[in-house]
């Protein structure tokens, strides 16, 4: 069986010592391919590669560390989040490994639930189409999630019936690779960013499989933060609109996502040997 990837997102992007501790926990017994941190988003995204079994063990170790070190009551990021370990997708690269990724995701979700953290399955593992999008759980943030769970409107797939007092809740799925891609505009107007994001989103009649939000960074720049669910069909260049200053990858992307990317929009700190999935995995076997 080929290796699987996992891309845990934690709600900490500022404290270097804490991030180092989290990195060590997530890296136990697997290969840590990348760590992307963002102080404005107050978020770190780890990319891991490993075999079923050890990958779940690493994710649960990271979830335990996040539970111990991150207090969602102090969360101040511009990115929506509901948990210390906010999102935890298992990723298959070969369609033949799809079932293995789904099985690993369920095992990971059950063990995180056993830590006392409610876990919601989203994407293709969601119990119904209404629960497929992350926004369904994140709208209104953690305070709104508390109210919905207290009222009985929303129940977890694993774990307790209420959010953890410090760690909140976690979202888990299994999926193929996507591209997390941010574009900074030549504007400091958040309404411009929100308008551009609305035009890009699939739900607004934009590009298929694209999720996008408009944010304002501490630099004063407006940012479009996107997830491209099928970067082979919708490469990064398709979401680069008028007036961008530069772009940013969060984690790794398939090589095909870079097809026909415009040369006049730099991707900050981009290194194909580090940020292209195929090259990064090939380096592991060299």
Buried (B, 14 or more C-beta within 10 A) or exposed (E): EEBBBBBBBBBBBBBEEBBEBBBEBBBBEBBBBBBBBBEBBBBBBBBBBBBBEBBBBBBBBBBBBBBBBBBBEEBEBBBBBBBBBBBBBBBBBEEEBBEBBBBBBBBBBBBBBEBEBBBBBBBEBBEEEEBBBBEBBBEEBBEBBBEBBEEEEBEBBBBBEEBBEBBBBBBBBBBBBBBBBBBBBEBEEBEBBBBBBBBBBBEEEBBEBBBBBBBBBEEEBBBBBBBBBBBBEBBBBBBBEEEBBBBBBBBBBBEBBBEEBEEEBEBEEBEEEBBBBBBBBEEEEE
